[in-house]
Amino acid sequence: MPEPAQDTKPITVVIAGRPYPLRVERRDEEGLRALVEEINKRFNDFQIRYSDRDKQDCLVMTLLTYADELRSARRLADTGQGGEISARLQALNDLVDGLL
């Protein structure tokens, strides 16, 4: 089994009340925690707005909003708006993949 990289650290994030243990690059921790906070805020907004739905439905709606934003941003990047946007989107995608 490969040993974890020296520049990573184990953290636990809580999304929708459930803990998720992760190993992240130290330089990415702050951004990941901010993303988790934003995800929880959107999730809570969906729970308030759609109180008749269960947690899984609200999580899926949250995921769909991020997927739609990512698709739109990729489309914008593909229309020649610059490689920097693509690099940032890939970094965001990597963070989201780490949560899944």
N, CA and C of each residue as an Amber inpcrd file, in Angstrom:
protein
   300
   0.8510000  -1.1770000   0.0000000   0.0000000   0.0000000   0.0000000
   0.8910000   1.2320000   0.0000000   0.6510000   2.2020000  -0.9040000
   1.4970000   3.3900000  -0.9440000   1.2940000   4.2570000   0.2920000
   2.3970000   4.8510000   0.7210000   2.3090000   5.7470000   1.8690000
   1.7770000   7.0980000   1.4250000   1.0170000   7.7930000   2.3130000
   0.4990000   9.1050000   1.9480000   1.6360000  10.0990000   1.7280000
   1.3970000  11.0230000   0.8410000   2.3920000  12.0480000   0.5460000
   2.6560000  12.8870000   1.7970000   3.8640000  13.4180000   1.8770000
   4.2570000  14.2140000   3.0370000   3.4230000  15.4790000   3.1810000
   2.9290000  15.9930000   2.0750000   2.2220000  17.2710000   2.1020000
   0.7070000  17.1120000   2.2640000   0.2360000  15.9260000   2.6480000
  -1.1940000  15.7250000   2.8530000  -1.4780000  15.5350000   4.3310000
  -2.7200000  15.7470000   4.6670000  -3.1140000  15.5360000   6.0540000
  -4.5330000  15.0050000   6.0910000  -4.8350000  14.1950000   7.0910000
  -6.1960000  13.6780000   7.2120000  -7.0930000  14.7230000   7.8710000
  -8.2620000  14.8970000   7.3230000  -9.2560000  15.7780000   7.9310000
 -10.6060000  15.0730000   7.8520000 -11.5410000  15.5540000   8.6000000
 -12.9070000  15.0710000   8.5250000 -13.7930000  16.2770000   8.2760000
 -14.6040000  16.1800000   7.2350000 -15.5650000  17.2400000   6.9590000
 -16.9590000  16.6770000   7.2130000 -17.8800000  17.5500000   7.5600000
 -19.2480000  17.1360000   7.8200000 -20.1390000  17.8040000   6.7860000
 -20.8440000  16.9690000   6.0350000 -21.7830000  17.4620000   5.0310000
 -23.1390000  16.8600000   5.3430000 -24.1270000  17.7160000   5.4840000
 -25.4930000  17.2970000   5.7980000 -25.5270000  16.4110000   7.0450000
 -24.6800000  16.7360000   8.0050000 -24.6840000  16.0210000   9.2680000
 -23.9020000  14.7190000   9.2800000 -23.2760000  14.3610000   8.1630000
 -22.5050000  13.1080000   8.1010000 -21.0230000  13.4150000   7.9450000
 -20.1900000  12.7420000   8.7430000 -18.7430000  12.9660000   8.6310000
 -18.1390000  12.1910000   7.4620000 -17.1710000  12.8350000   6.7970000
 -16.4510000  12.2160000   5.6890000 -14.9590000  12.4160000   5.9210000
 -14.2420000  11.3280000   6.2040000 -12.7950000  11.4550000   6.3750000
 -12.1190000  11.5880000   5.0120000 -11.2040000  12.5290000   4.9210000
 -10.4820000  12.7860000   3.6770000  -9.0000000  12.9520000   3.9640000
  -8.2120000  12.8080000   2.9350000  -6.7840000  13.1490000   3.0040000
  -6.5900000  14.2120000   1.9350000  -6.1420000  15.3940000   2.3510000
  -6.0290000  16.5180000   1.4250000  -4.6350000  17.1180000   1.4530000
  -4.2840000  17.7640000   0.3550000  -3.0570000  18.5490000   0.3130000
  -3.2240000  19.6960000   1.3130000  -2.1990000  19.9710000   2.0540000
  -2.2840000  21.0450000   3.0510000  -2.6990000  22.3750000   2.4240000
  -2.1840000  22.6470000   1.2300000  -2.5000000  23.9160000   0.5780000
  -3.9630000  23.9890000   0.1430000  -4.6540000  22.8500000   0.0520000
  -6.0410000  22.8200000  -0.3860000  -7.0430000  22.8040000   0.7550000
  -6.5660000  22.6370000   1.9760000  -7.4800000  22.4600000   3.1000000
  -8.4230000  23.6480000   3.2880000  -7.8980000  24.8360000   3.2720000
  -8.7320000  26.0230000   3.5100000  -9.8290000  26.1400000   2.4530000
  -9.4520000  25.9600000   1.1930000 -10.4340000  26.0330000   0.1150000
 -11.4760000  24.9400000   0.2170000 -11.0590000  23.7480000   0.6070000
 -11.9970000  22.6350000   0.7530000 -12.9760000  22.9050000   1.8810000
 -12.4600000  23.4190000   2.9850000 -13.3630000  23.7260000   4.1080000
 -14.3730000  24.8230000   3.7360000 -13.9320000  25.8050000   2.9510000
 -14.8530000  26.8440000   2.4810000 -15.9050000  26.2360000   1.5600000
 -15.4950000  25.3060000   0.7090000 -16.4300000  24.6290000  -0.1870000
 -17.4480000  23.8180000   0.6130000 -17.0000000  23.1200000   1.6350000
 -17.9070000  22.3440000   2.4860000 -18.9190000  23.2710000   3.1610000
 -18.4440000  24.4130000   3.6140000 -19.3510000  25.3900000   4.2430000
 -20.4100000  25.8550000   3.2440000 -19.9910000  26.1280000   2.0200000
 -20.9260000  26.5580000   0.9830000 -21.9150000  25.4320000   0.6390000
 -21.4240000  24.2120000   0.5470000 -22.2970000  23.0670000   0.2660000
 -23.3460000  22.9330000   1.3630000 -22.9280000  23.0210000   2.6210000
 -23.8680000  22.8980000   3.7260000 -24.8900000  24.0300000   3.7230000
 -24.4630000  25.2290000   3.3460000 -25.4000000  26.3480000   3.2700000
 -26.4480000  26.0880000   2.1910000 -26.0010000  25.6660000   1.0200000
 -26.9630000  25.3670000  -0.0500000 -27.8830000  24.2190000   0.3470000
 -27.3120000  23.2000000   0.9630000 -28.1120000  22.0630000   1.4180000
 -29.1790000  22.5370000   2.4040000 -28.7730000  23.3500000   3.3790000
 -29.7240000  23.8580000   4.3680000 -30.8110000  24.7090000   3.7100000
 -30.4210000  25.5150000   2.7100000 -31.4130000  26.3150000   1.9810000
 -32.4400000  25.4130000   1.3020000 -31.9760000  24.3290000   0.6830000
 -32.9080000  23.3840000   0.0510000 -33.7950000  22.7180000   1.0920000
 -33.2430000  22.3730000   2.2450000 -34.0570000  21.7460000   3.2860000
 -35.1500000  22.6830000   3.7820000 -34.8350000  23.9590000   3.8710000
 -35.8360000  24.9350000   4.3050000 -36.8790000  25.1370000   3.2150000
 -36.4160000  25.3090000   1.9830000 -37.3050000  25.5740000   0.8610000
 -38.1970000  24.3700000   0.5410000 -37.6450000  23.1760000   0.6780000
 -38.3760000  21.9530000   0.3540000 -38.4530000  21.0630000   1.5980000
 -39.1550000  21.5360000   2.6040000 -39.2010000  20.8340000   3.8890000
 -39.8990000  19.4820000   3.7990000 -40.6490000  19.2670000   2.7240000
 -41.3270000  17.9850000   2.5580000 -40.4120000  16.9180000   1.9600000
 -39.1980000  17.2870000   1.5680000 -38.2420000  16.3560000   0.9520000
 -37.2850000  15.8140000   2.0090000 -36.7310000  14.6390000   1.7550000
 -35.7650000  14.0800000   2.7030000 -34.3570000  14.5920000   2.3960000
 -33.4200000  14.2120000   3.2510000 -32.0480000  14.7030000   3.1220000
 -31.4230000  14.3180000   1.7860000 -31.6620000  13.0940000   1.3450000
 -31.0530000  12.6450000   0.0900000 -31.5300000  13.4980000  -1.0780000
 -32.8090000  13.8350000  -1.1170000 -33.3200000  14.6970000  -2.1800000
 -32.6270000  16.0570000  -2.1530000 -32.4580000  16.6190000  -0.9680000
 -31.8050000  17.9220000  -0.8450000 -30.3370000  17.8390000  -1.2460000
 -29.6760000  16.7350000  -0.9180000 -28.2850000  16.5580000  -1.3310000
 -28.1770000  16.4630000  -2.8510000 -29.0970000  15.7470000  -3.4730000
 -29.0750000  15.6210000  -4.9310000 -29.3260000  16.9780000  -5.5740000
 -30.2530000  17.7490000  -5.0540000 -30.5100000  19.0820000  -5.6130000
 -29.2760000  19.9690000  -5.4580000 -28.5850000  19.8530000  -4.3320000
 -27.3530000  20.6050000  -4.1230000 -26.3040000  20.1880000  -5.1400000
 -26.1320000  18.8940000  -5.3180000 -25.1770000  18.3760000  -6.2910000
 -25.5140000  18.8550000  -7.6990000 -26.7840000  18.8410000  -8.0500000
 -27.1870000  19.2880000  -9.3830000 -26.8710000  20.7630000  -9.6180000
 -27.0100000  21.5960000  -8.6010000 -26.6770000  23.0120000  -8.7900000
 -25.1900000  23.1810000  -9.0680000 -24.3500000  22.4120000  -8.3500000
 -22.9080000  22.4870000  -8.6010000 -22.5520000  21.9270000  -9.9680000
 -23.1880000  20.8290000 -10.3460000 -22.9120000  20.2300000 -11.6590000
 -23.3020000  21.1880000 -12.7750000 -24.4190000  21.8700000 -12.6190000
 -24.8550000  22.8320000 -13.6320000 -23.8830000  24.0040000 -13.7250000
 -23.4320000  24.5030000 -12.5830000 -22.4560000  25.5930000 -12.5790000
 -21.1410000  25.1550000 -13.2180000 -20.7160000  23.9460000 -12.9280000
 -19.4850000  23.4250000 -13.5050000 -19.6170000  23.2820000 -15.0150000
 -20.7430000  22.7660000 -15.4690000 -20.9710000  22.6230000 -16.9060000
 -20.9570000  23.9790000 -17.5990000 -21.6130000  24.9550000 -17.0040000
 -21.6350000  26.2990000 -17.5780000 -20.2350000  26.9070000 -17.6230000
 -19.4820000  26.7090000 -16.5540000 -18.1280000  27.2560000 -16.5070000
 -17.2250000  26.5630000 -17.5260000 -17.3980000  25.2690000 -17.7060000
 -16.6140000  24.5520000 -18.7180000 -16.9580000  25.0390000 -20.1140000
 -18.2170000  25.2570000 -20.3440000 -18.6400000  25.7730000 -21.6500000
 -18.0050000  27.1320000 -21.9090000 -17.9910000  27.9770000 -20.8940000
 -17.3650000  29.2840000 -21.0120000 -15.8710000  29.1360000 -21.2860000
 -15.2270000  28.2160000 -20.5870000 -13.7900000  27.9880000 -20.7880000
 -13.5070000  27.4470000 -22.1820000 -14.3910000  26.6080000 -22.6900000
 -14.2050000  26.0130000 -24.0070000 -14.3940000  27.0170000 -25.1390000
 -15.0160000  28.1380000 -24.8550000 -15.2380000  29.1360000 -25.9010000
 -14.0630000  30.1010000 -26.0080000 -12.9390000  29.7250000 -25.4260000
 -11.7330000  30.5350000 -25.5880000 -11.5500000  31.6080000 -24.5340000
 -12.1560000  31.4620000 -23.3850000 -12.0300000  32.4730000 -22.3460000
 -10.7340000  32.3400000 -21.5610000  -9.8980000  31.3920000 -21.9240000
  -8.5880000  31.2860000 -21.2720000  -8.3770000  29.9730000 -20.5910000
  -7.1300000  29.5310000 -20.5950000  -6.7600000  28.2780000 -19.9560000
  -6.7930000  28.3450000 -18.4410000  -6.6840000  29.5360000 -17.8790000
  -6.6900000  29.6750000 -16.4260000  -8.0170000  29.2070000 -15.8490000
  -9.1070000  29.5260000 -16.5300000 -10.4230000  29.0900000 -16.0570000
 -10.4860000  27.5710000 -16.0590000  -9.9730000  26.9520000 -17.1120000
  -9.9730000  25.4890000 -17.1800000  -9.1770000  24.8930000 -16.0240000
  -8.0370000  25.4760000 -15.7100000  -7.2170000  24.9780000 -14.6090000
  -7.9510000  25.1170000 -13.2830000  -8.6160000  26.2230000 -13.0850000
  -9.3750000  26.4270000 -11.8410000 -10.5390000  25.4580000 -11.7490000
 -11.2040000  25.2300000 -12.8680000 -12.3090000  24.2840000 -12.8760000
 -11.8280000  22.8730000 -12.5550000 -10.6810000  22.5100000 -13.0910000
 -10.1360000  21.1890000 -12.8060000  -9.8170000  21.0520000 -11.3260000
  -9.2670000  22.1040000 -10.7330000  -8.9680000  22.0810000  -9.2960000
 -10.2530000  21.9330000  -8.4940000 -11.3030000  22.6600000  -8.8790000
 -12.5910000  22.5520000  -8.2060000 -13.1550000  21.1520000  -8.3800000
 -13.0560000  20.6230000  -9.5860000 -13.5420000  19.2720000  -9.8530000
 -12.8050000  18.2570000  -8.9970000 -11.4920000  18.4150000  -8.8310000
 -10.7090000  17.5110000  -8.0020000 -11.1620000  17.5690000  -6.5390000
 -11.4720000  18.7820000  -6.0540000 -11.9610000  18.9210000  -4.6820000
 -13.3010000  18.2350000  -4.5080000 -14.1980000  18.4240000  -5.4700000
 -15.5140000  17.7960000  -5.3890000 -15.3610000  16.2760000  -5.4600000
 -14.4870000  15.7840000  -6.3430000 -14.2410000  14.3420000  -6.4300000
 -13.7570000  13.7950000  -5.1010000 -12.9680000  14.5800000  -4.3890000
 -12.4720000  14.1490000  -3.0850000 -13.5880000  13.9850000  -2.0700000
 -14.6690000  14.7200000  -2.2540000 -15.8050000  14.6170000  -1.3480000
 -16.6870000  13.4170000  -1.6710000 -16.6440000  12.9710000  -2.8940000
 -17.5300000  11.8740000  -3.3140000 -16.9390000  10.5590000  -3.0710000
